[in-house]
């Protein structure tokens, strides 16, 4: 059970931060939208603080766990860059990303978010299934 505590704490913190952003700012905690507005120079200080909080996650983890989180990347850099560009393109096409639709949209019972999350999950299952053929 101990291996699940960090995931539980992380999920609680994500939900709490999404709720706080909605109550304090009236904004959905969709990372692609927040970062997009920051890059355009139209985001308030709240968005900047939100992104700094996301980036500082590993440091906070180290303070509590005593070690850095383990991250293993087995794909090549070109594949990661292409995947990142596709995710960015998809989040713009879908009017949001997994955090906005999955965390906030589903909590608000948004039909568009239900459709988006269903699409994300189907694409993920198909990708994992197809990946087995190429290894």
C-alpha positions, 0 to 999 in steps of 0.5 A, a space after each residue: 500500500 505504501 507505493 500508492 501514497 505518493 499517487 494519492 497525495 498527487 491526485 489530491 493536490 491536483 484536485 485541490 489546485 484545480 478547485 482553488 484556481 476555479 474558485 479564486 480565478 474562475 479559470 479551468 486548470 487546463 495546462 495547455 490553455 494556461 501555458 498558451 496564454 502565458 506564451 501570448 503574454 495575456 495570462 495573469 500572475 495566477 497562471 505563472 504561479 500555477 506553472 511554477 507550482 507544476 515545475 517545482 513538483 519534483 523538488 517538493 517530492 524530494 523534500 518529502 521522500 528524500 529522493 528524486 522521483 524515478 523517471 525512465 524514458 526508453 524512447 528516442 529524442 526525435 520520437 519524444 519531440 514528434 509526440 510532444 508536437 502531436 499532443 500540442 496540436 491535439 490539445 489545440 484541436 480539442 480545445 483543451 488537454 487531459 488536465 482541463 477535460 479530465 480533471 475539471 471538465 468531467 467534474 463539471 459534467 461537461 459533455 464535450 469533456 466526456 467525449 474528449 476523455 473517451 477519445 483520449 482513452 481509446 487512443 491510449 488503448 490503441 497506442 499501447 496495443 499497437 506498440 506491442 506489435 512494434 517491440 
